[in-house]
Amino acid sequence: MDESLQDLADQFSQIASHYDDKHGSEEKPIYNACASLVINHADPRPDDMALDIGTGTGLIAFALAENAEYVVGRDISEGMLEQARSKVADRGIGNVEFDYGEFRDPHYDGEIDVVVSNFALHHLTDEEKREAIEAIASLGPRRFVLGDAMFFDSPAPEEPLFGHGVDAATVGMLVDVLTDAGFVLTAVERVHDQVGVLVAELAGDDTEGDTDT
């Protein structure tokens, strides 16, 4: 892991023990709304293998595990992974696993049908985002659902919703990268001027409907 990723991993490990309290509160309606949309759009089939990149303490991974055959959660923070694994033990869930993995190398070689990520890609630079999406496309998923900070209007808003550590891209840039990687956009959900959910299918797979805005 390079130095910048290690620093980020350490930051999240330090807050891992109370991360769920932070994001489970009513103070995070935008985050919670985004997470719900990611889960709904992922919509795994009973025989699907799902990958959650930047899984944190497993909020979305556990939700997907209710319907998918198996879910793999990947994160760079050992502290967050410890919290997720503790939940697996407490809940006795047998179809989800958590381990180290990065966007550009999720450390998983098996078949993947659905990939999701919520509020994690923004930690990468634009070039790293492109590399990450290309790496996701190389896994051959039927569907990729991305929830994150992204700019629908001005890329430099007068009142940024997020502070230091968030390198949000414009929706247009993300759509271009997805398209270049071989995805076809099937839905766009605007949660906030600076937060959205993009749903994409790999070209050649059956898509489900036209793009919503």
C-alpha positions as CSV (number, residue, x, y, z in Angstrom):
1,M,0.0,0.0,0.0
2,D,1.4,3.4,-0.9
3,E,1.9,6.1,1.7
4,S,-1.2,8.1,0.9
5,L,-3.5,5.0,1.1
6,Q,-1.8,4.0,4.3
7,D,-2.5,7.4,5.8
8,L,-6.1,7.2,4.7
9,A,-6.4,3.7,6.1
10,D,-5.0,4.8,9.5
11,Q,-7.4,7.7,9.6
12,F,-10.4,5.4,9.2
13,S,-9.0,2.8,11.6
14,Q,-8.9,5.5,14.3
15,I,-12.7,6.2,13.9
16,A,-13.8,2.7,13.2
17,S,-15.1,1.9,16.6
18,H,-17.7,4.7,16.4
19,Y,-18.2,5.0,12.7
20,D,-21.6,3.3,12.7
21,D,-22.8,5.7,15.4
22,K,-21.8,8.6,13.2
23,H,-23.5,7.4,10.0
24,G,-26.5,5.8,11.7
25,S,-27.6,9.2,13.1
26,E,-30.1,11.6,11.7
27,E,-27.3,14.0,11.1
28,K,-26.3,12.0,7.9
29,P,-29.5,12.0,5.8
30,I,-27.7,12.5,2.6
31,Y,-25.3,9.6,3.2
32,N,-28.1,7.4,4.3
33,A,-30.2,8.3,1.3
34,C,-27.3,7.5,-1.0
35,A,-26.6,4.2,0.7
36,S,-30.3,3.2,0.3
37,L,-30.2,4.0,-3.4
38,V,-27.0,2.0,-3.9
39,I,-28.6,-1.0,-2.2
40,N,-31.8,-0.7,-4.2
41,H,-30.1,-0.3,-7.6
42,A,-27.7,-3.2,-6.9
43,D,-30.6,-5.5,-6.6
44,P,-28.6,-8.8,-6.6
45,R,-30.1,-12.0,-7.8
46,P,-30.2,-15.1,-5.6
47,D,-27.2,-16.6,-7.5
48,D,-25.2,-13.4,-7.7
49,M,-21.7,-12.8,-6.4
50,A,-21.4,-9.2,-5.2
51,L,-18.4,-7.0,-4.4
52,D,-18.5,-4.0,-2.2
53,I,-15.4,-1.8,-2.5
54,G,-14.7,0.6,0.3
55,T,-17.0,-1.5,2.4
56,G,-16.2,0.2,5.7
57,T,-18.0,-1.6,8.5
58,G,-20.2,-3.5,6.0
59,L,-23.4,-1.5,6.0
60,I,-24.1,-2.2,2.3
61,A,-22.4,-5.6,2.1
62,F,-24.8,-6.9,4.8
63,A,-27.8,-5.5,3.0
64,L,-26.8,-7.2,-0.2
65,A,-26.1,-10.4,1.5
66,E,-29.9,-10.7,2.3
67,N,-30.5,-11.4,-1.4
68,A,-27.2,-12.3,-3.1
69,E,-25.6,-15.7,-3.0
70,Y,-22.3,-14.3,-1.6
71,V,-20.9,-10.9,-0.9
72,V,-17.2,-9.9,-0.7
73,G,-16.4,-6.7,1.1
74,R,-13.1,-5.0,0.5
75,D,-11.5,-2.0,2.4
76,I,-8.0,-0.6,3.0
77,S,-8.7,0.1,6.8
78,E,-8.0,-2.9,9.1
79,G,-9.9,-1.1,11.8
80,M,-13.0,-0.9,9.7
81,L,-12.6,-4.5,8.6
82,E,-12.3,-5.7,12.2
83,Q,-15.7,-4.0,12.9
84,A,-17.2,-5.7,9.9
85,R,-15.8,-9.1,10.8
86,S,-17.1,-8.7,14.3
87,K,-20.6,-8.3,12.9
88,V,-20.3,-11.4,10.9
89,A,-19.5,-13.4,14.0
90,D,-22.3,-11.7,16.1
91,R,-24.9,-12.2,13.4
92,G,-23.8,-15.7,12.3
93,I,-23.9,-14.7,8.6
94,G,-22.3,-17.2,6.3
95,N,-22.5,-15.6,2.9
96,V,-20.3,-12.5,3.4
97,E,-16.6,-12.1,3.9
98,F,-14.3,-9.1,4.5
99,D,-10.7,-8.6,3.7
100,Y,-8.2,-6.1,2.4
101,G,-8.6,-4.7,-1.1
102,E,-8.2,-1.5,-3.1
103,F,-10.2,-0.1,-6.0
104,R,-7.4,-0.8,-8.4
105,D,-6.7,-4.2,-6.9
106,P,-9.6,-5.6,-4.9
107,H,-7.7,-8.8,-4.2
108,Y,-10.4,-11.1,-5.5
109,D,-10.0,-13.4,-8.4
110,G,-13.5,-15.1,-8.5
111,E,-16.5,-14.3,-10.6
112,I,-18.4,-11.1,-9.8
113,D,-21.9,-10.2,-11.0
114,V,-22.5,-6.9,-9.2
115,V,-20.0,-4.3,-7.9
116,V,-21.0,-1.5,-5.6
117,S,-19.2,1.4,-3.9
118,N,-20.6,4.1,-1.6
119,F,-18.7,7.2,-0.6
120,A,-15.2,5.8,-1.2
121,L,-14.1,6.6,-4.8
122,H,-13.8,10.4,-3.9
123,H,-10.6,9.7,-2.0
124,L,-8.9,9.1,-5.3
125,T,-7.6,11.6,-7.8
126,D,-9.3,11.9,-11.2
127,E,-6.7,9.7,-12.9
128,E,-6.9,7.2,-10.1
129,K,-10.7,7.2,-10.4
130,R,-10.3,6.3,-14.1
131,E,-7.9,3.4,-13.2
132,A,-10.3,2.2,-10.6
133,I,-13.3,2.1,-12.9
134,E,-11.2,0.3,-15.6
135,A,-10.2,-2.2,-13.0
136,I,-13.8,-2.7,-12.0
137,A,-14.8,-3.2,-15.6
138,S,-12.0,-5.8,-16.0
139,L,-13.8,-8.0,-13.4
140,G,-16.7,-8.3,-15.8
141,P,-19.7,-7.4,-13.6
142,R,-23.2,-7.2,-15.0
143,R,-23.8,-4.1,-13.0
144,F,-21.8,-1.4,-11.2
145,V,-23.5,1.0,-8.8
146,L,-21.5,4.0,-7.6
147,G,-22.8,6.3,-4.8
148,D,-20.5,9.2,-4.0
149,A,-19.8,12.9,-3.8
150,M,-20.1,14.2,-7.4
151,F,-20.9,17.6,-8.9
152,F,-24.1,18.0,-10.9
153,D,-23.7,21.7,-11.3
154,S,-20.5,23.8,-10.5
155,P,-17.4,21.8,-9.9
156,A,-16.4,24.5,-7.5
157,P,-19.5,25.3,-5.4
158,E,-19.5,28.3,-3.2
159,E,-20.7,26.1,-0.3
160,P,-19.0,22.8,-0.5
161,L,-20.9,20.0,1.2
162,F,-17.7,18.2,2.1
163,G,-14.4,19.4,3.3
164,H,-10.8,18.2,3.2
165,G,-10.2,14.7,1.9
166,V,-13.0,14.7,-0.6
167,D,-11.9,14.9,-4.2
168,A,-15.2,14.8,-6.0
169,A,-15.5,14.6,-9.7
170,T,-18.2,16.0,-12.0
171,V,-21.0,13.7,-13.1
172,G,-19.9,14.3,-16.7
173,M,-16.4,13.2,-16.0
174,L,-17.6,10.0,-14.2
175,V,-20.0,9.2,-17.0
176,D,-17.3,9.6,-19.6
177,V,-14.9,7.3,-17.7
178,L,-17.6,4.7,-17.3
179,T,-18.4,4.8,-21.0
180,D,-14.8,4.6,-21.9
181,A,-14.4,1.5,-19.7
182,G,-17.3,-0.2,-21.6
183,F,-20.2,0.6,-19.3
184,V,-23.6,1.8,-20.4
185,L,-25.3,4.2,-18.0
186,T,-28.8,3.0,-17.0
187,A,-29.7,5.4,-14.2
188,V,-28.6,8.6,-12.6
189,E,-30.0,9.5,-9.1
190,R,-29.4,13.1,-7.9
191,V,-29.4,13.0,-4.1
192,H,-28.0,16.5,-3.8
193,D,-26.2,19.0,-6.0
194,Q,-23.0,17.4,-4.8
195,V,-24.1,13.8,-4.2
196,G,-25.4,11.2,-6.6
197,V,-25.7,7.5,-7.6
198,L,-24.7,6.2,-11.0
199,V,-25.9,2.8,-12.3
200,A,-24.1,1.2,-15.2
201,E,-24.2,-2.1,-17.0
202,L,-21.4,-3.5,-19.1
203,A,-22.0,-3.1,-22.8
204,G,-23.2,-6.4,-24.2
205,D,-25.2,-7.4,-21.1
206,D,-28.9,-6.9,-21.0
207,T,-29.7,-3.4,-19.7
208,E,-32.8,-2.5,-17.8
209,G,-34.5,0.6,-19.1
210,D,-33.3,4.0,-20.1
211,T,-31.3,6.5,-18.1
212,D,-33.2,8.3,-15.4
213,T,-32.3,11.8,-14.2
